[in-house]
Amino acid sequence: MLTIVEGCVFLDLGCGDGFLSLAASAAVGSSGRVYALDVQREPLQALHRAVTERRIASVDPILGDAVLHLPLGDARVDLCLMANVFHGFHARKEVPGVMGEVARVLRPGGLAAVVDFKKEETPFGPPLRIRLYAEEIEEMMAPFGLRGEWIRDVGINHYLLLMVRV
């Protein structure tokens, strides 16, 4: 599956309250870094409190809009995770802006991972009309220098698409 290794630089794009960022912080260790970016202030404040209370030095909560600019240097990120957010970028026609920034911050050989809802009816999640097949996402990411590695089911309603920056 998806492996986060010690020392890597991990970007949780659209992190919400940062529960995945907190989990990733244990994997990257003290020599790695987790950038937890979201456009909403309130969930990030909750993450900031959790990071402070737990004294986690490797997580940086960042308020920002990935469509406009990721406040990270070029070729800095080893792994960018977009969990349950890609369908929203697509619905708002923000994929070119977001993926341009993701491609800029990913190092060559870096990975972009998308976890999203399958394009099927479920009692929760986004409307079916804005859900995407993993292959559609793969096609949207290709112009940004990302090549599909694999697609896996990860739970009853989700898939994981892994792309590598070439």
Rosetta blueprint (number, residue, H / E / L):
1 M L
2 L L
3 T L
4 I L
5 V L
6 E L
7 G L
8 C L
9 V E
10 F E
11 L E
12 D E
13 L E
14 G L
15 C L
16 G L
17 D L
18 G L
19 F H
20 L H
21 S H
22 L H
23 A H
24 A H
25 S H
26 A H
27 A H
28 V H
29 G L
30 S L
31 S L
32 G L
33 R E
34 V E
35 Y E
36 A E
37 L E
38 D E
39 V L
40 Q L
41 R H
42 E H
43 P H
44 L H
45 Q H
46 A H
47 L H
48 H H
49 R H
50 A H
51 V H
52 T H
53 E H
54 R H
55 R L
56 I L
57 A L
58 S L
59 V E
60 D E
61 P E
62 I E
63 L E
64 G L
65 D L
66 A L
67 V L
68 L L
69 H L
70 L L
71 P L
72 L L
73 G L
74 D L
75 A L
76 R L
77 V E
78 D E
79 L E
80 C E
81 L E
82 M E
83 A E
84 N L
85 V L
86 F H
87 H H
88 G H
89 F H
90 H H
91 A H
92 R L
93 K L
94 E L
95 V H
96 P H
97 G H
98 V H
99 M H
100 G H
101 E H
102 V H
103 A H
104 R H
105 V H
106 L E
107 R E
108 P E
109 G E
110 G E
111 L E
112 A E
113 A E
114 V E
115 V E
116 D E
117 F E
118 K L
119 K L
120 E L
121 E L
122 T L
123 P L
124 F L
125 G L
126 P L
127 P L
128 L H
129 R H
130 I H
131 R L
132 L L
133 Y L
134 A H
135 E H
136 E H
137 I H
138 E H
139 E H
140 M H
141 M H
142 A H
143 P H
144 F H
145 G L
146 L E
147 R E
148 G E
149 E E
150 W E
151 I E
152 R E
153 D E
154 V L
155 G L
156 I L
157 N L
158 H E
159 Y E
160 L E
161 L E
162 L E
163 M E
164 V E
165 R E
166 V L
